[in-house]
Amino acid sequence: MAGSQIFVRAVVNNVFNNLRVDSFNTTIIGRTGDTTLAAFNPFTSMPVEGVNWKKGPSFGQPVSPSSYQAPREFNFSVGFRF
């Protein structure tokens, strides 16, 4: 057939197979969640960790199994255009 062609396409995602967390827990606890923390005025003073706020118990941990970057992936396709 005139004007037809065969094609090949290759795609590689995450070539270097880097492992990282894409979404993680960012919960912080303020005075309303822990009365041992001191109150502060955000307009006049700078909050201090451990004094005015603290990180939640799972702070920095992945939220779910899908929070990790996808592993290396190879995709190939072959076709015929006409």
N, C-alpha and C positions, 0 to 999 in steps of 0.2 A: 504494500500500500504506500502510495506517495504521501509524504508529510507525516508519517507515523514514526515513533521512536520509542526505544526502551530506556527507562530511567532507573537509577539506583539512588537511594537516599539513606544516609547514616547520621544518627544523632546520638551524642553521648552527653548525659547529664551528670554533673558532679564528677568530672574527670579525675580529680585527685583524691576522690573518696574521703573528703573532709567530714569529720563528725562534729556536729555542734548542736546546741540547743537553740531553736528558733523562738520559742515562747516559754516564758518561765514566770513563776509566781512573784508578784511585786507587792504583796500585802504588807502594810505597815500598821502598827497599833498606836493610837493616840490616847489622849487622856480619857476619852469616852469609853475606850475598851479596857483601860488599865488605870485605876485611880491612883496608883503609886507614882505615876508620871506627873510632872509639874505642868501647870497651864502656862501658856505664853501668848503674847499678842503678835501675830504675824506682821503687823504694820510697824512695830517698834523694835522687835527683837528677832534674832535668828534662832530657829529651833536647833537643839542639840540632841543627837542620838543618845539614847540611854537616860536622858533627863526629861525631854519633852515628848519623845517618840521612840519606838523600837521596832525592829523588823519582826514580822510574823514568824511562827515556828517553821514554816516551809518556804520562807523567802529564798529566791534564787533557784529553787528546784523546778524541774520540768512539770508542766501542768498536766500533761497526758502523754501516752505513747506516741501520739502524732506530733509532739512538740519538737522532735528531733528532725534534722535535715534528712532528706531521702538519700539512700545509699546510691552508689554508682549505678547507672542504668544505661543500657545499650538498646537502641531502636534502629532496626533496618527495614527498609521497604524497597520492593522492586515492582515496577509497573510498566505498562505499555500505553503510550498515548497515541491516539489516532484521530 
